[in-house]
Amino acid sequence: MSEIWLRRALPYVESRLLKLKEMFNSKFGSVPKFYVRAPGRVNIIGEHIDYCGYSVLPMAVEQDMLIAVEPVKTHVLQLANTNPLYPDFSTSANNIQIDKTKPLWHNYFLCGFKGIQEHFGLSDLTGMNCLVDGNIPPSSGLSSSSALVCCAGLVTLTVLGMNLSKVELAEICTKSEHYIGTEGGGMDQSISFLAEEGTAKLIEFSPLRATDVKLPSGAVFVIANSCVEMNKAATSHFNIRVMECRLAAKLLAKHKCLPWEEVLRLEEICRCLGISLQELKTQILSPNTQDVLTFKLYQRAKHVYSEAARVLQFKKICEEAPDNTVQLLGELMNQSHMSCRDMYECSCPELDQLVDICRKFGAQGSRLTGAGWGGCTVSIVPADKLSSFLANVHEAYYQRSNRSLVPEKQSLFATKPGGGALVFLEA
């Protein structure tokens, strides 16, 4: 295993590793040989554009996935989770089957495992016992699922004793997460591996690369959970948007002066592209979007192009650091949310309410983060207003609606850029 992955246990995960070691021993009657960590992320700006090839600007968060691992001589893969809501699972390491119809927790581990297996063309893999522990709120838009895929990919790589660069592993895990049925881009996996403590990253694609973006020192970024869960693999909402962007790109490429309509029916799209309905469904559309009758190509394309421009403008402002940096960045985040809400239609009433509350109590900018339709918001807040901001938002959104029942540390918290995936040899 390359030294780029190996680290001593980080202070904020030491206690969790020790607890995980005890639970592993209780579950499997042995001790782990190593541990792997992969962080979640918050996307500051650049929503729903990575799968179109445009740059995004995320940072890793402290919350993560941890996996305790013991290679075994059998060919059985045994998976367990510290959360009792997620049942144990076992399967042959040489016969991985991923059910796209049910986005169960263990399928995300299998995506990462299978991605490494197929990359190296291996057919006789050793088994392993794995215990997973995660503190990323599930279905919150903070990339808990991709963190598990990345964690599993690095686990498998370590067990096999193989070496890959961080970029290579990010690209493999991006591709392998498609096994679950979601046609996502590479932002989540890339920041999970390429993140560095203290800096956000501009993630660019084709080729994949990450550039440091220094965030303003006079502000903090605050994550607020709407408490509306959204598993993007459980519905077709996400994939429909991906297909709309894909179709818009194909139409623009074929007809430079295309007369845009607000909504295009399948027959119109086929006529413009010069293909049959069967070709459209089998060659372009994903399985869970083949029954969609109309696509909003103009709205989706307009969001993508404007959002891609906002990402580059955000980076430029951070580099130039004018006196009103926080205000300018906040305006871009506000524009991003409006575009996500109105043009991409991936917000929801709770997210819109939460964004309004955050702006009312001091955020210079606030927007949904992640796929949307639930999950979290991210807000840029002047550092000297943080304490009052947290108190007021907690009362206005959580206490008044009884949402305070959700653990507070998973509902509302300030965050700073964290580091990427690591391997720990001891707890």
C-alpha beads as a LAMMPS data file, in Angstrom:
LAMMPS data file: protein, C-alpha beads

427 atoms
426 bonds

1 atom types
1 bond types

-500.0 500.0 xlo xhi
-500.0 500.0 ylo yhi
-500.0 500.0 zlo zhi

Masses

1 110.0

Atoms # bond

1 1 1 0.000 0.000 0.000
2 1 1 1.411 3.379 -1.025
3 1 1 2.386 5.773 1.754
4 1 1 0.070 8.429 0.307
5 1 1 -2.802 6.705 2.106
6 1 1 -1.181 5.788 5.428
7 1 1 -1.578 8.049 8.463
8 1 1 -1.725 7.813 12.205
9 1 1 -5.245 8.065 13.591
10 1 1 -6.578 11.612 13.509
11 1 1 -7.535 13.107 16.898
12 1 1 -11.216 13.442 16.060
13 1 1 -11.534 9.795 14.971
14 1 1 -9.382 8.103 17.641
15 1 1 -12.240 7.462 20.041
16 1 1 -14.448 6.157 17.228
17 1 1 -11.697 3.802 16.066
18 1 1 -11.297 2.356 19.548
19 1 1 -15.044 1.844 19.848
20 1 1 -15.119 0.329 16.368
21 1 1 -12.325 -2.072 17.341
22 1 1 -14.311 -3.265 20.357
23 1 1 -17.485 -3.737 18.331
24 1 1 -15.542 -5.569 15.610
25 1 1 -14.118 -7.982 18.185
26 1 1 -17.578 -8.561 19.607
27 1 1 -19.029 -9.167 16.131
28 1 1 -16.317 -11.277 14.492
29 1 1 -14.270 -12.591 17.452
30 1 1 -11.050 -11.009 16.165
31 1 1 -9.405 -7.605 15.768
32 1 1 -9.203 -5.500 12.592
33 1 1 -5.967 -5.430 10.633
34 1 1 -6.534 -1.856 9.456
35 1 1 -9.118 0.929 9.174
36 1 1 -10.145 3.143 6.257
37 1 1 -11.713 6.585 6.395
38 1 1 -13.443 8.497 3.575
39 1 1 -15.075 11.887 4.241
40 1 1 -18.369 13.330 3.144
41 1 1 -18.436 16.688 1.409
42 1 1 -20.365 19.902 1.106
43 1 1 -20.606 21.433 -2.340
44 1 1 -20.185 25.177 -1.880
45 1 1 -21.271 26.000 -5.425
46 1 1 -21.660 24.132 -8.722
47 1 1 -24.787 21.996 -8.418
48 1 1 -25.812 19.378 -10.988
49 1 1 -23.035 20.281 -13.420
50 1 1 -20.278 17.741 -12.742
51 1 1 -22.027 15.106 -14.865
52 1 1 -22.046 17.665 -17.672
53 1 1 -18.258 17.993 -17.424
54 1 1 -18.163 21.413 -15.745
55 1 1 -16.025 22.410 -12.754
56 1 1 -17.408 22.329 -9.205
57 1 1 -16.232 23.759 -5.888
58 1 1 -16.678 21.425 -2.896
59 1 1 -14.803 20.802 0.335
60 1 1 -14.565 17.703 2.495
61 1 1 -16.296 17.777 5.881
62 1 1 -15.226 16.212 9.163
63 1 1 -18.087 13.706 9.055
64 1 1 -17.028 10.460 7.398
65 1 1 -17.323 6.746 6.819
66 1 1 -15.006 4.467 8.794
67 1 1 -14.518 0.781 8.036
68 1 1 -12.668 -1.719 10.198
69 1 1 -11.252 -4.539 8.079
70 1 1 -9.878 -8.040 8.519
71 1 1 -8.873 -10.065 5.426
72 1 1 -9.881 -13.739 5.745
73 1 1 -8.824 -16.889 3.929
74 1 1 -12.334 -17.730 2.780
75 1 1 -13.885 -16.105 -0.283
76 1 1 -16.757 -14.677 1.753
77 1 1 -17.379 -10.957 2.099
78 1 1 -19.092 -10.237 5.429
79 1 1 -20.434 -6.730 6.003
80 1 1 -21.851 -5.329 9.219
81 1 1 -22.839 -1.835 10.331
82 1 1 -22.707 -0.172 13.731
83 1 1 -26.149 1.287 12.972
84 1 1 -28.770 -1.372 13.819
85 1 1 -31.036 0.003 11.083
86 1 1 -28.659 -1.497 8.504
87 1 1 -28.729 -5.324 8.599
88 1 1 -25.722 -7.593 8.134
89 1 1 -24.926 -8.871 4.662
90 1 1 -22.658 -11.566 3.275
91 1 1 -21.852 -12.782 -0.227
92 1 1 -19.192 -14.522 -2.246
93 1 1 -16.329 -12.149 -3.071
94 1 1 -16.247 -13.683 -6.551
95 1 1 -19.937 -13.309 -7.365
96 1 1 -20.894 -9.700 -6.683
97 1 1 -24.505 -8.895 -7.589
98 1 1 -25.777 -5.324 -7.168
99 1 1 -29.540 -4.832 -7.144
100 1 1 -30.335 -1.498 -8.825
101 1 1 -33.974 -1.675 -7.766
102 1 1 -33.137 -1.461 -4.049
103 1 1 -30.502 1.096 -2.941
104 1 1 -29.673 -0.875 0.213
105 1 1 -26.642 0.235 2.243
106 1 1 -24.439 -2.744 1.429
107 1 1 -24.833 -2.196 -2.326
108 1 1 -22.733 0.961 -2.068
109 1 1 -19.913 -1.062 -0.513
110 1 1 -20.271 -3.622 -3.290
111 1 1 -19.931 -0.843 -5.895
112 1 1 -16.495 0.117 -4.598
113 1 1 -15.437 -3.502 -4.203
114 1 1 -16.558 -4.450 -7.717
115 1 1 -14.935 -1.370 -9.237
116 1 1 -11.489 -2.412 -7.981
117 1 1 -12.126 -6.045 -8.891
118 1 1 -12.987 -5.165 -12.488
119 1 1 -10.229 -2.569 -12.865
120 1 1 -7.568 -5.184 -12.170
121 1 1 -9.472 -8.010 -13.886
122 1 1 -9.401 -10.229 -10.805
123 1 1 -11.466 -13.386 -10.506
124 1 1 -10.208 -15.052 -7.313
125 1 1 -10.512 -12.545 -4.499
126 1 1 -9.921 -13.154 -0.840
127 1 1 -12.783 -12.549 1.535
128 1 1 -12.913 -10.018 4.350
129 1 1 -14.839 -9.057 7.464
130 1 1 -15.856 -5.400 7.517
131 1 1 -17.598 -3.260 10.119
132 1 1 -18.864 0.102 8.859
133 1 1 -19.443 3.181 10.996
134 1 1 -20.692 6.455 9.549
135 1 1 -21.571 9.811 11.075
136 1 1 -22.637 11.555 7.847
137 1 1 -26.401 12.120 8.075
138 1 1 -27.937 9.713 5.527
139 1 1 -29.769 11.078 2.484
140 1 1 -28.771 14.615 3.471
141 1 1 -26.887 15.726 0.362
142 1 1 -23.510 15.418 2.109
143 1 1 -22.469 12.387 0.067
144 1 1 -22.756 9.568 2.590
145 1 1 -23.322 7.042 -0.200
146 1 1 -20.302 8.109 -2.270
147 1 1 -18.143 8.185 0.866
148 1 1 -19.068 4.532 1.439
149 1 1 -18.250 3.652 -2.184
150 1 1 -14.873 5.403 -1.863
151 1 1 -14.170 3.800 1.488
152 1 1 -14.945 0.352 0.052
153 1 1 -12.732 0.984 -2.966
154 1 1 -9.783 1.902 -0.762
155 1 1 -10.494 -1.059 1.546
156 1 1 -10.364 -3.449 -1.415
157 1 1 -7.232 -1.850 -2.828
158 1 1 -5.509 -2.194 0.559
159 1 1 -6.518 -5.831 1.033
160 1 1 -5.193 -6.681 -2.427
161 1 1 -1.920 -4.860 -1.788
162 1 1 -2.346 -2.930 -5.030
163 1 1 -1.395 0.691 -5.737
164 1 1 -3.343 3.431 -7.485
165 1 1 -3.068 7.205 -7.430
166 1 1 -5.783 9.252 -5.769
167 1 1 -6.960 10.447 -9.183
168 1 1 -7.151 6.886 -10.526
169 1 1 -9.072 5.671 -7.508
170 1 1 -11.488 8.611 -7.706
171 1 1 -12.209 7.847 -11.365
172 1 1 -12.769 4.141 -10.650
173 1 1 -15.164 4.873 -7.791
174 1 1 -17.047 7.423 -9.893
175 1 1 -17.625 4.820 -12.580
176 1 1 -18.438 2.027 -10.148
177 1 1 -21.112 4.005 -8.308
178 1 1 -23.109 3.860 -11.539
179 1 1 -23.698 0.183 -10.678
180 1 1 -26.319 1.409 -8.218
181 1 1 -28.281 2.953 -11.100
182 1 1 -27.553 6.658 -10.535
183 1 1 -25.906 8.453 -13.463
184 1 1 -23.923 10.867 -11.305
185 1 1 -20.763 12.826 -12.020
186 1 1 -17.386 12.666 -10.301
187 1 1 -17.493 15.477 -7.745
188 1 1 -18.253 13.417 -4.648
189 1 1 -15.643 10.741 -5.240
190 1 1 -13.008 13.245 -6.341
191 1 1 -13.212 15.451 -3.265
192 1 1 -13.365 12.403 -0.988
193 1 1 -9.915 11.363 -2.243
194 1 1 -8.319 14.660 -3.280
195 1 1 -9.404 16.860 -0.366
196 1 1 -6.779 18.559 1.768
197 1 1 -7.310 20.066 5.188
198 1 1 -7.692 23.832 5.193
199 1 1 -8.675 24.378 1.561
200 1 1 -11.679 23.949 -0.682
201 1 1 -11.019 22.556 -4.153
202 1 1 -11.945 23.491 -7.676
203 1 1 -12.544 20.069 -9.223
204 1 1 -12.125 19.929 -13.007
205 1 1 -12.783 16.971 -15.282
206 1 1 -11.301 15.437 -18.441
207 1 1 -8.635 15.209 -17.138
208 1 1 -9.498 15.105 -13.450
209 1 1 -7.559 17.637 -11.404
210 1 1 -8.033 19.634 -8.192
211 1 1 -6.891 23.185 -7.470
212 1 1 -6.777 24.796 -4.022
213 1 1 -9.312 27.554 -3.372
214 1 1 -8.649 29.593 -0.250
215 1 1 -11.930 30.557 1.395
216 1 1 -12.290 33.999 3.048
217 1 1 -11.012 34.113 6.619
218 1 1 -13.753 36.479 7.745
219 1 1 -16.564 34.017 7.127
220 1 1 -17.608 30.484 7.983
221 1 1 -19.719 27.991 6.079
222 1 1 -22.671 26.539 7.971
223 1 1 -24.552 23.385 7.035
224 1 1 -28.214 23.126 7.974
225 1 1 -30.184 19.920 7.521
226 1 1 -33.756 20.382 6.281
227 1 1 -34.552 16.995 7.872
228 1 1 -36.169 15.924 4.590
229 1 1 -34.323 12.809 3.459
230 1 1 -33.708 12.237 -0.233
231 1 1 -31.984 9.115 -1.540
232 1 1 -31.214 10.000 -5.154
233 1 1 -30.991 6.330 -6.139
234 1 1 -34.515 5.662 -4.869
235 1 1 -36.299 7.878 -7.421
236 1 1 -35.847 8.923 -11.035
237 1 1 -35.625 12.662 -10.230
238 1 1 -31.836 12.760 -10.480
239 1 1 -31.498 10.630 -13.591
240 1 1 -34.207 12.587 -15.408
241 1 1 -32.113 15.749 -14.951
242 1 1 -29.022 13.916 -16.209
243 1 1 -30.905 12.749 -19.301
244 1 1 -32.311 16.231 -19.926
245 1 1 -28.775 17.661 -19.885
246 1 1 -27.517 14.859 -22.111
247 1 1 -30.302 15.415 -24.629
248 1 1 -29.829 19.189 -24.557
249 1 1 -26.134 18.779 -25.366
250 1 1 -26.881 16.427 -28.258
251 1 1 -29.482 18.762 -29.715
252 1 1 -27.194 21.787 -29.406
253 1 1 -24.387 19.876 -31.074
254 1 1 -26.632 18.866 -33.971
255 1 1 -28.479 22.158 -34.432
256 1 1 -26.538 25.293 -33.590
257 1 1 -29.594 27.479 -34.171
258 1 1 -32.109 25.205 -32.474
259 1 1 -35.405 26.995 -31.709
260 1 1 -35.715 26.116 -28.016
261 1 1 -39.051 25.131 -26.576
262 1 1 -39.870 25.094 -22.875
263 1 1 -40.768 21.406 -23.086
264 1 1 -39.920 18.859 -25.779
265 1 1 -41.814 15.617 -26.257
266 1 1 -40.028 12.386 -27.076
267 1 1 -41.192 12.461 -30.667
268 1 1 -39.811 15.982 -31.163
269 1 1 -36.452 15.019 -29.698
270 1 1 -36.233 11.968 -31.950
271 1 1 -37.086 14.050 -35.019
272 1 1 -34.445 16.685 -34.177
273 1 1 -31.752 14.055 -33.568
274 1 1 -32.772 11.944 -36.542
275 1 1 -33.140 8.747 -34.500
276 1 1 -35.966 6.360 -33.693
277 1 1 -37.764 6.200 -30.374
278 1 1 -36.223 2.779 -29.772
279 1 1 -32.720 4.169 -30.398
280 1 1 -33.393 7.020 -27.985
281 1 1 -34.474 4.659 -25.235
282 1 1 -31.756 2.064 -25.666
283 1 1 -28.777 4.276 -26.565
284 1 1 -29.329 7.462 -24.548
285 1 1 -31.911 7.159 -21.787
286 1 1 -31.254 5.355 -18.507
287 1 1 -33.544 2.462 -17.510
288 1 1 -35.529 4.537 -15.003
289 1 1 -36.158 7.428 -17.428
290 1 1 -37.489 5.496 -20.426
291 1 1 -41.120 6.137 -19.471
292 1 1 -40.700 9.926 -19.253
293 1 1 -42.789 11.594 -21.955
294 1 1 -41.442 15.170 -21.903
295 1 1 -38.112 16.814 -21.079
296 1 1 -37.419 20.422 -20.028
297 1 1 -34.218 20.911 -21.968
298 1 1 -34.131 24.720 -22.091
299 1 1 -34.503 25.182 -18.343
300 1 1 -31.929 22.537 -17.491
301 1 1 -29.371 23.811 -19.986
302 1 1 -29.770 27.403 -18.814
303 1 1 -29.109 26.331 -15.228
304 1 1 -26.031 24.330 -16.194
305 1 1 -24.402 27.131 -18.172
306 1 1 -25.143 29.837 -15.601
307 1 1 -24.049 27.629 -12.695
308 1 1 -20.782 26.738 -14.422
309 1 1 -20.066 30.469 -14.819
310 1 1 -20.846 31.088 -11.134
311 1 1 -18.280 28.485 -10.078
312 1 1 -15.491 30.226 -11.991
313 1 1 -16.587 33.627 -10.697
314 1 1 -16.601 32.282 -7.125
315 1 1 -13.011 31.071 -7.496
316 1 1 -11.935 34.384 -9.037
317 1 1 -13.397 36.384 -6.146
318 1 1 -11.643 34.139 -3.608
319 1 1 -8.326 34.700 -5.422
320 1 1 -8.685 38.464 -5.748
321 1 1 -10.110 38.899 -2.216
322 1 1 -11.809 42.305 -2.584
323 1 1 -13.084 44.116 0.507
324 1 1 -16.621 42.840 -0.067
325 1 1 -15.584 39.236 -0.784
326 1 1 -18.150 37.646 1.546
327 1 1 -20.989 39.710 0.105
328 1 1 -20.025 38.872 -3.480
329 1 1 -19.704 35.155 -2.734
330 1 1 -23.044 35.236 -0.950
331 1 1 -24.728 36.780 -3.980
332 1 1 -23.430 33.958 -6.175
333 1 1 -24.728 31.354 -3.716
334 1 1 -28.134 33.055 -3.671
335 1 1 -28.234 33.065 -7.477
336 1 1 -27.310 29.390 -7.445
337 1 1 -30.213 28.496 -5.179
338 1 1 -32.695 30.449 -7.286
339 1 1 -31.499 28.652 -10.398
340 1 1 -31.709 25.251 -8.682
341 1 1 -35.197 26.100 -7.450
342 1 1 -36.664 27.677 -10.592
343 1 1 -34.704 26.340 -13.564
344 1 1 -33.585 22.914 -12.344
345 1 1 -36.566 22.348 -10.020
346 1 1 -34.545 20.337 -7.503
347 1 1 -35.461 22.211 -4.342
348 1 1 -38.422 21.610 -2.016
349 1 1 -40.537 23.810 0.312
350 1 1 -38.482 22.923 3.372
351 1 1 -35.194 23.821 1.682
352 1 1 -36.624 27.121 0.440
353 1 1 -37.892 27.924 3.934
354 1 1 -34.542 27.064 5.483
355 1 1 -32.660 29.202 2.947
356 1 1 -34.935 32.168 3.726
357 1 1 -34.413 31.727 7.472
358 1 1 -30.648 31.523 7.082
359 1 1 -30.572 34.744 5.049
360 1 1 -32.892 36.479 7.526
361 1 1 -30.552 35.782 10.435
362 1 1 -27.267 36.882 8.936
363 1 1 -26.158 34.607 6.096
364 1 1 -24.767 36.618 3.187
365 1 1 -25.733 33.730 0.933
366 1 1 -27.522 30.420 1.309
367 1 1 -28.342 27.591 -1.084
368 1 1 -29.269 23.943 -1.247
369 1 1 -26.281 21.625 -1.497
370 1 1 -26.174 18.152 -2.987
371 1 1 -28.775 16.660 -5.284
372 1 1 -31.647 18.530 -3.634
373 1 1 -35.317 17.558 -3.130
374 1 1 -34.341 17.482 0.552
375 1 1 -31.069 17.286 2.408
376 1 1 -29.000 20.278 3.480
377 1 1 -28.319 23.922 2.809
378 1 1 -24.931 25.623 2.984
379 1 1 -24.649 29.265 4.047
380 1 1 -21.786 31.760 4.149
381 1 1 -21.939 33.627 7.450
382 1 1 -19.677 36.446 8.728
383 1 1 -17.564 34.967 11.522
384 1 1 -18.645 37.581 14.060
385 1 1 -22.314 36.666 13.528
386 1 1 -21.913 32.876 13.835
387 1 1 -23.111 32.478 17.419
388 1 1 -26.319 34.476 16.981
389 1 1 -26.899 32.901 13.556
390 1 1 -26.795 29.347 14.943
391 1 1 -29.094 30.206 17.852
392 1 1 -31.664 32.021 15.722
393 1 1 -31.780 29.429 12.932
394 1 1 -32.059 26.614 15.462
395 1 1 -35.051 28.275 17.085
396 1 1 -36.757 29.405 13.868
397 1 1 -36.452 26.191 11.857
398 1 1 -35.919 23.336 14.295
399 1 1 -37.582 24.196 17.594
400 1 1 -40.701 25.848 16.213
401 1 1 -41.456 22.873 13.978
402 1 1 -40.327 20.152 16.412
403 1 1 -37.405 19.300 14.114
404 1 1 -35.095 19.630 17.119
405 1 1 -35.701 15.885 17.644
406 1 1 -32.991 15.304 15.026
407 1 1 -29.534 15.197 16.717
408 1 1 -28.350 18.805 16.794
409 1 1 -24.831 17.975 15.621
410 1 1 -26.365 16.508 12.454
411 1 1 -28.793 19.384 11.970
412 1 1 -26.860 22.632 12.169
413 1 1 -23.096 23.083 12.328
414 1 1 -20.250 25.211 11.053
415 1 1 -17.631 23.384 9.034
416 1 1 -14.197 23.971 7.572
417 1 1 -12.304 22.127 4.818
418 1 1 -11.213 18.661 5.922
419 1 1 -8.778 16.101 4.570
420 1 1 -9.362 13.202 2.202
421 1 1 -9.444 9.407 2.449
422 1 1 -6.863 7.632 4.628
423 1 1 -5.780 4.211 5.859
424 1 1 -5.027 3.691 9.563
425 1 1 -3.030 0.657 10.601
426 1 1 -4.005 0.862 14.266
427 1 1 -6.708 2.330 16.462

Bonds

1 1 1 2
2 1 2 3
3 1 3 4
4 1 4 5
5 1 5 6
6 1 6 7
7 1 7 8
8 1 8 9
9 1 9 10
10 1 10 11
11 1 11 12
12 1 12 13
13 1 13 14
14 1 14 15
15 1 15 16
16 1 16 17
17 1 17 18
18 1 18 19
19 1 19 20
20 1 20 21
21 1 21 22
22 1 22 23
23 1 23 24
24 1 24 25
25 1 25 26
26 1 26 27
27 1 27 28
28 1 28 29
29 1 29 30
30 1 30 31
31 1 31 32
32 1 32 33
33 1 33 34
34 1 34 35
35 1 35 36
36 1 36 37
37 1 37 38
38 1 38 39
39 1 39 40
40 1 40 41
41 1 41 42
42 1 42 43
43 1 43 44
44 1 44 45
45 1 45 46
46 1 46 47
47 1 47 48
48 1 48 49
49 1 49 50
50 1 50 51
51 1 51 52
52 1 52 53
53 1 53 54
54 1 54 55
55 1 55 56
56 1 56 57
57 1 57 58
58 1 58 59
59 1 59 60
60 1 60 61
61 1 61 62
62 1 62 63
63 1 63 64
64 1 64 65
65 1 65 66
66 1 66 67
67 1 67 68
68 1 68 69
69 1 69 70
70 1 70 71
71 1 71 72
72 1 72 73
73 1 73 74
74 1 74 75
75 1 75 76
76 1 76 77
77 1 77 78
78 1 78 79
79 1 79 80
80 1 80 81
81 1 81 82
82 1 82 83
83 1 83 84
84 1 84 85
85 1 85 86
86 1 86 87
87 1 87 88
88 1 88 89
89 1 89 90
90 1 90 91
91 1 91 92
92 1 92 93
93 1 93 94
94 1 94 95
95 1 95 96
96 1 96 97
97 1 97 98
98 1 98 99
99 1 99 100
100 1 100 101
101 1 101 102
102 1 102 103
103 1 103 104
104 1 104 105
105 1 105 106
106 1 106 107
107 1 107 108
108 1 108 109
109 1 109 110
110 1 110 111
111 1 111 112
112 1 112 113
113 1 113 114
114 1 114 115
115 1 115 116
116 1 116 117
117 1 117 118
118 1 118 119
119 1 119 120
120 1 120 121
121 1 121 122
122 1 122 123
123 1 123 124
124 1 124 125
125 1 125 126
126 1 126 127
127 1 127 128
128 1 128 129
129 1 129 130
130 1 130 131
131 1 131 132
132 1 132 133
133 1 133 134
134 1 134 135
135 1 135 136
136 1 136 137
137 1 137 138
138 1 138 139
139 1 139 140
140 1 140 141
141 1 141 142
142 1 142 143
143 1 143 144
144 1 144 145
145 1 145 146
146 1 146 147
147 1 147 148
148 1 148 149
149 1 149 150
150 1 150 151
151 1 151 152
152 1 152 153
153 1 153 154
154 1 154 155
155 1 155 156
156 1 156 157
157 1 157 158
158 1 158 159
159 1 159 160
160 1 160 161
161 1 161 162
162 1 162 163
163 1 163 164
164 1 164 165
165 1 165 166
166 1 166 167
167 1 167 168
168 1 168 169
169 1 169 170
170 1 170 171
171 1 171 172
172 1 172 173
173 1 173 174
174 1 174 175
175 1 175 176
176 1 176 177
177 1 177 178
178 1 178 179
179 1 179 180
180 1 180 181
181 1 181 182
182 1 182 183
183 1 183 184
184 1 184 185
185 1 185 186
186 1 186 187
187 1 187 188
188 1 188 189
189 1 189 190
190 1 190 191
191 1 191 192
192 1 192 193
193 1 193 194
194 1 194 195
195 1 195 196
196 1 196 197
197 1 197 198
198 1 198 199
199 1 199 200
200 1 200 201
201 1 201 202
202 1 202 203
203 1 203 204
204 1 204 205
205 1 205 206
206 1 206 207
207 1 207 208
208 1 208 209
209 1 209 210
210 1 210 211
211 1 211 212
212 1 212 213
213 1 213 214
214 1 214 215
215 1 215 216
216 1 216 217
217 1 217 218
218 1 218 219
219 1 219 220
220 1 220 221
221 1 221 222
222 1 222 223
223 1 223 224
224 1 224 225
225 1 225 226
226 1 226 227
227 1 227 228
228 1 228 229
229 1 229 230
230 1 230 231
231 1 231 232
232 1 232 233
233 1 233 234
234 1 234 235
235 1 235 236
236 1 236 237
237 1 237 238
238 1 238 239
239 1 239 240
240 1 240 241
241 1 241 242
242 1 242 243
243 1 243 244
244 1 244 245
245 1 245 246
246 1 246 247
247 1 247 248
248 1 248 249
249 1 249 250
250 1 250 251
251 1 251 252
252 1 252 253
253 1 253 254
254 1 254 255
255 1 255 256
256 1 256 257
257 1 257 258
258 1 258 259
259 1 259 260
260 1 260 261
261 1 261 262
262 1 262 263
263 1 263 264
264 1 264 265
265 1 265 266
266 1 266 267
267 1 267 268
268 1 268 269
269 1 269 270
270 1 270 271
271 1 271 272
272 1 272 273
273 1 273 274
274 1 274 275
275 1 275 276
276 1 276 277
277 1 277 278
278 1 278 279
279 1 279 280
280 1 280 281
281 1 281 282
282 1 282 283
283 1 283 284
284 1 284 285
285 1 285 286
286 1 286 287
287 1 287 288
288 1 288 289
289 1 289 290
290 1 290 291
291 1 291 292
292 1 292 293
293 1 293 294
294 1 294 295
295 1 295 296
296 1 296 297
297 1 297 298
298 1 298 299
299 1 299 300
300 1 300 301
301 1 301 302
302 1 302 303
303 1 303 304
304 1 304 305
305 1 305 306
306 1 306 307
307 1 307 308
308 1 308 309
309 1 309 310
310 1 310 311
311 1 311 312
312 1 312 313
313 1 313 314
314 1 314 315
315 1 315 316
316 1 316 317
317 1 317 318
318 1 318 319
319 1 319 320
320 1 320 321
321 1 321 322
322 1 322 323
323 1 323 324
324 1 324 325
325 1 325 326
326 1 326 327
327 1 327 328
328 1 328 329
329 1 329 330
330 1 330 331
331 1 331 332
332 1 332 333
333 1 333 334
334 1 334 335
335 1 335 336
336 1 336 337
337 1 337 338
338 1 338 339
339 1 339 340
340 1 340 341
341 1 341 342
342 1 342 343
343 1 343 344
344 1 344 345
345 1 345 346
346 1 346 347
347 1 347 348
348 1 348 349
349 1 349 350
350 1 350 351
351 1 351 352
352 1 352 353
353 1 353 354
354 1 354 355
355 1 355 356
356 1 356 357
357 1 357 358
358 1 358 359
359 1 359 360
360 1 360 361
361 1 361 362
362 1 362 363
363 1 363 364
364 1 364 365
365 1 365 366
366 1 366 367
367 1 367 368
368 1 368 369
369 1 369 370
370 1 370 371
371 1 371 372
372 1 372 373
373 1 373 374
374 1 374 375
375 1 375 376
376 1 376 377
377 1 377 378
378 1 378 379
379 1 379 380
380 1 380 381
381 1 381 382
382 1 382 383
383 1 383 384
384 1 384 385
385 1 385 386
386 1 386 387
387 1 387 388
388 1 388 389
389 1 389 390
390 1 390 391
391 1 391 392
392 1 392 393
393 1 393 394
394 1 394 395
395 1 395 396
396 1 396 397
397 1 397 398
398 1 398 399
399 1 399 400
400 1 400 401
401 1 401 402
402 1 402 403
403 1 403 404
404 1 404 405
405 1 405 406
406 1 406 407
407 1 407 408
408 1 408 409
409 1 409 410
410 1 410 411
411 1 411 412
412 1 412 413
413 1 413 414
414 1 414 415
415 1 415 416
416 1 416 417
417 1 417 418
418 1 418 419
419 1 419 420
420 1 420 421
421 1 421 422
422 1 422 423
423 1 423 424
424 1 424 425
425 1 425 426
426 1 426 427
